[in-house]
Amino acid sequence: MGCRLEATIDNAQCSVHNSAPSVEIKGHACKRGVDYGKKECTNPTRILTTTLEVEGGTTEVASVKTEKDIPKDKLFDCVKILKKIKLNAPVHIGDIIVENILGTGVNIVATSNSEKLGV
């Protein structure tokens, strides 16, 4: 909904009880805002989208993305891996390009098509 959230993080409780920090969220209009705020403070994640070069295809690049969100701190390492990949046509939406990237349990999948030239 675009709520302006205010988060209060109690790291003291975290170190005393050897647990995740206590997070209090204010300014939310729904439970979704609370869940988002807590996750963003304790374990931020993102969907990664990019394009990869396609050899022998009807397009020069194909778009790809993570099937679901991955830890934010792994984004740049994922991009480094993906920059080294060149796809061979054909590429179809839903094709798995990289399985379990960086041990996250998340696959990189194609989100566009590139047919093989001359077919």
C-alpha positions as a Python dict, from the first residue, in 0.01 Angstrom:
ca = {
    (1, 'M'): (0, 0, 0),
    (2, 'G'): (303, 226, 25),
    (3, 'C'): (284, 286, 399),
    (4, 'R'): (555, 493, 561),
    (5, 'L'): (687, 250, 822),
    (6, 'E'): (886, 320, 1136),
    (7, 'A'): (1099, 34, 1270),
    (8, 'T'): (1252, 4, 1615),
    (9, 'I'): (1517, -266, 1648),
    (10, 'D'): (1619, -396, 1991),
    (11, 'N'): (1961, -557, 1941),
    (12, 'A'): (2020, -574, 2317),
    (13, 'Q'): (1757, -845, 2351),
    (14, 'C'): (1926, -1026, 2062),
    (15, 'S'): (2264, -1051, 2237),
    (16, 'V'): (2115, -1143, 2575),
    (17, 'H'): (1896, -1425, 2443),
    (18, 'N'): (2119, -1525, 2148),
    (19, 'S'): (1827, -1477, 1910),
    (20, 'A'): (1716, -1254, 1625),
    (21, 'P'): (1671, -888, 1715),
    (22, 'S'): (1331, -775, 1835),
    (23, 'V'): (1167, -552, 1574),
    (24, 'E'): (867, -327, 1637),
    (25, 'I'): (690, -182, 1333),
    (26, 'K'): (464, 125, 1342),
    (27, 'G'): (277, 311, 1069),
    (28, 'H'): (143, 5, 888),
    (29, 'A'): (-207, -18, 746),
    (30, 'C'): (-212, -398, 734),
    (31, 'K'): (-30, -711, 854),
    (32, 'R'): (160, -720, 525),
    (33, 'G'): (336, -397, 625),
    (34, 'V'): (442, -548, 956),
    (35, 'D'): (577, -861, 786),
    (36, 'Y'): (760, -658, 522),
    (37, 'G'): (913, -422, 779),
    (38, 'K'): (1039, -704, 1001),
    (39, 'K'): (1184, -894, 707),
    (40, 'E'): (1350, -582, 567),
    (41, 'C'): (1518, -515, 904),
    (42, 'T'): (1631, -871, 978),
    (43, 'N'): (1674, -1047, 641),
    (44, 'P'): (1629, -822, 337),
    (45, 'T'): (1574, -1005, 9),
    (46, 'R'): (1526, -906, -354),
    (47, 'I'): (1425, -1051, -691),
    (48, 'L'): (1717, -1024, -934),
    (49, 'T'): (1640, -945, -1298),
    (50, 'T'): (1894, -901, -1575),
    (51, 'T'): (1968, -995, -1936),
    (52, 'L'): (2213, -1248, -2077),
    (53, 'E'): (2371, -1259, -2420),
    (54, 'V'): (2226, -1514, -2662),
    (55, 'E'): (2438, -1673, -2937),
    (56, 'G'): (2266, -1782, -3258),
    (57, 'G'): (1930, -1646, -3157),
    (58, 'T'): (1662, -1424, -3301),
    (59, 'T'): (1744, -1175, -3024),
    (60, 'E'): (2085, -1068, -2896),
    (61, 'V'): (1980, -1098, -2531),
    (62, 'A'): (1727, -1284, -2320),
    (63, 'S'): (1585, -1160, -1991),
    (64, 'V'): (1626, -1376, -1681),
    (65, 'K'): (1531, -1353, -1315),
    (66, 'T'): (1543, -1539, -988),
    (67, 'E'): (1238, -1761, -936),
    (68, 'K'): (1188, -1598, -597),
    (69, 'D'): (1371, -1350, -380),
    (70, 'I'): (1726, -1411, -260),
    (71, 'P'): (1926, -1252, 22),
    (72, 'K'): (2011, -894, -71),
    (73, 'D'): (2376, -945, 20),
    (74, 'K'): (2409, -1212, -253),
    (75, 'L'): (2289, -994, -543),
    (76, 'F'): (2629, -873, -661),
    (77, 'D'): (2781, -1223, -639),
    (78, 'C'): (2492, -1356, -850),
    (79, 'V'): (2548, -1085, -1109),
    (80, 'K'): (2919, -1176, -1127),
    (81, 'I'): (2825, -1537, -1205),
    (82, 'L'): (2560, -1440, -1460),
    (83, 'K'): (2790, -1198, -1645),
    (84, 'K'): (3004, -1498, -1746),
    (85, 'I'): (2712, -1688, -1904),
    (86, 'K'): (2626, -1682, -2275),
    (87, 'L'): (2313, -1865, -2373),
    (88, 'N'): (2278, -2075, -2687),
    (89, 'A'): (1950, -2042, -2874),
    (90, 'P'): (1682, -2154, -2845),
    (91, 'V'): (1588, -2003, -2509),
    (92, 'H'): (1230, -2025, -2384),
    (93, 'I'): (1041, -1864, -2101),
    (94, 'G'): (1074, -2082, -1792),
    (95, 'D'): (1401, -2250, -1898),
    (96, 'I'): (1627, -2295, -1597),
    (97, 'I'): (1951, -2112, -1672),
    (98, 'V'): (2129, -2171, -1337),
    (99, 'E'): (2010, -2414, -1072),
    (100, 'N'): (2040, -2325, -704),
    (101, 'I'): (2249, -2012, -757),
    (102, 'L'): (2502, -1963, -476),
    (103, 'G'): (2337, -2236, -272),
    (104, 'T'): (2026, -2023, -218),
    (105, 'G'): (1788, -2294, -339),
    (106, 'V'): (1668, -2048, -604),
    (107, 'N'): (1696, -2102, -979),
    (108, 'I'): (1764, -1840, -1244),
    (109, 'V'): (1499, -1873, -1516),
    (110, 'A'): (1447, -1723, -1861),
    (111, 'T'): (1168, -1468, -1887),
    (112, 'S'): (1186, -1414, -2265),
    (113, 'N'): (1224, -1623, -2578),
    (114, 'S'): (1500, -1629, -2838),
    (115, 'E'): (1449, -1879, -3118),
    (116, 'K'): (1735, -2034, -3309),
    (117, 'L'): (1827, -1842, -3625),
    (118, 'G'): (1741, -2011, -3952),
    (119, 'V'): (1480, -2245, -3810),
}
